[in-house]
Amino acid sequence: MESLETELDRARSLSVEHLADAIESIGFECTHCGACCKAADCGDTASDEEHTATAFPDEVRELQEQDEYDWRDVARPMPYGLTEDGGETFEWALQTDGCGDCTFYDDAAARCTVHEDRPLICQTYPFSVALGGTSQPLGEAVDSEGMVRAHECEGLGRDISRADAEELAAALKERAVRELEEAIGVRDNYEPVETDGVVVYDSEGPKDADGQPY
């Protein structure tokens, strides 16, 4: 198994041109359906399938600064590995509303309210790069071309301009690099915390559910 550092070197050497070629081959145009921002329709009860989009610590802070949000207004501990009594997790996810939709999605207007500052995972959906050390909480791929994987989205298979494909490819490469840098930071700054609550071990060290360092 390759080290995270080796995979990081591979991510940094990715060709944006080749990634753009793959994206063009698969095809994509956002239809603004909002499916990537929403959970399953929950009616009057919370959904069992919450929208889950990861965010790096600095991305959370950038969104905080937009409207002077509290940390928990923007992000929550990634639920995987947690129970009602607490537990440990290693990522942050964008906050959701009572239905499990992303809190930054305006359903009435069918748009993201922080579109210009949205995290890299949102910028690059529905694509990911097949590097083993990166985190890919997108589900199974429905199409692929080379190292590029495409995940469920009604916009797949549509024509995309070369300029848009290259912009998406550049963001996809940046995300692959950032995910591996984050993973290395988590490993290097890991300090076990004994608590009955929630601990999020991110690249900056252990934090509580409000984003405060232990």
N, C-alpha and C positions, 0 to 999 in steps of 0.2 A: 504494500500500500504506500502510495506516495505521501511525502510530508506535505503539510500545509504550505510551507515555504516553496516547495517545488511546484505545487499547483498555482501558487500566487505568481511565480515566474511565468508559468504557462498562460495565466490570465492576462498578465501585462503584455505578453507577446502576441495576443490575439490580433488578427488583422480586421480592422473595421470594414475594409473593402470586402473581405470574404464573408463577414457576418452580414453585410448589406446584401451581398449576392444571395445568401441563403434566405434572408427575409423577403427579397424580391421574388425568389422562386416559390416560396410558400404563399406570399401575398397577404396583405392586410390593409384594412381601412376601418377605423373606429366608427361604429354606427351610433354611438352615444346612447346605447340601450341601458347602461347603468348596471348591467349584470355583474360586472367585476367589482362593483362597489357595494353590492347588496347581498343579503342573505336570502334564504328561501322565504317566501311570503309567510309571515307569522300571524297575520290577523290580529287577534287581541292578546296573544301570548308570545313570549320570547321564543325566538327560533333556536332549534338545536344545532343549526349550522350557521354560526356567526360568520360574518365577513372577517377574514383574517389576512391582513397585509403587514408585513414586517417593516420596521423603521429603525434606522441607526440612531444612536443617542443624539448625534449632532442634528439629524433631520428632525427629531422631536423638538429640540431647542429652537430650530429655525421656525417651525410652525408655532411654537409657543410665542415667539416674538411678534408674530403677525398681529395678534389681537390680545396680547398679554394674557394668554391662556395659562392655567395651571398645568403642570405636567400631566396629571391624570385626565384633563380635558382632551389632551392630544393622544396619549398612549396608555396602554394597559400591559401588564405582564403577559407574554405569550402564554395562552392557557394550557398548552401541552405540558404535562408533568405536574400540573397543579391540582389540588383538591379543594373542597370547601374549607378545609383546615389550614391551607397554606401549601408550602412546598417550594421547590426550586425550578427555575426556568432560565433560559439563556438568551432570550430575545425579547424585544418589545413589539407589540402589534398596535396598529392604529385603533383608537377608541371606537366603540360601537354604541348605537342607541338601543332602545328597548327591544327592537325587532332584530337586532344583530347587524343592521346596516352600518356602513362607515359613517361616523358622526359628521364627516365633512361633505357628505353627499346630500345635495338638495334635490329631493325626489320631485317636488313640484316643478322645478326648473330643469330637471334632468341634467344636472351638471355638478362638477366638483367645485366646491367653494374655495379651494386652495390650489387650483389647477397649476398655476405657475410655480408653486413651491411644493408640489406633491413629491413623495419619496420616490427613489429610483425604481422600486418594485412596481409602483403604479405607472411610472413613465414607460416601463418596458413591457408591461402586460400586453399580449398573452405569450411573450417569448421568454425563454431562459436559455442559458448556455450549459451544456453537459460537461461540467467540471465537478468531479466527485466531492470536493470539499465544500462546495457552495451550498447554501440553504435554498431549497426550491419548494416552498410551500404552495405549489400551484396545482397539485394533482397530477394525474398521468398525462403524458403528452399525447396529442391526437394527430400530430404530424411532425416531421423532422426533416432537416436538410443539413448534412454535415454535423457540426456541433450544436446547431441551433434547434431547440425544441419549441413547438407551438402547443399551447394548451387551450382548452375549450373556450371558444369565443365565436360569436356569429359573424365577426368581421374578417375572419380568416378566408383566404382564397380570393380576396378582392385585389384589384390593381393598386399598387403603391408606387409613388414617384421615386426616382433614384435619390433625390434630396431627402425625402422623408425616410427612406430606408437607411440612408447613411446616418441621419440624426438618431434614429432608433438604435442602430447598431452601435454608435458611439456610447449611448446611454447603457446599452446592454453590456458592453465591455467594462464600463465604469462600475456597473453594479457587480459584475463577477469579481473584479478586483476588490471592491469595497467589502463584499461578503467574506472574502478570504482574509483580508486585513482585520475585519471584525472578529473572525474565528480565532486568528492568531492572538489578537488582543485579549479575548476572553480567556484563552489558555494561559497566557503569560501573566494576567492580572487576577487569576482565580485565587481567592482566599476564602476558605469555607467559613460560613457564618452559622452560628447556632441560634435559632430563633423559632418561635412557634408560628411566625407569619410567613409572608412571601419574600423570597429572595430572587432578584434578577441579576444573574452574573453576566454583565455585558463587558465590552472592551475597556471600560473605565473602572471596573471593579464592581463589587456587590452593591446593590441598591435595594431599597424597599419599594413597595408598589407605587409610591408617590415620586419615585425617581431620586430619592435622597440617599446619598452614600451611607453605608453602614460604618 
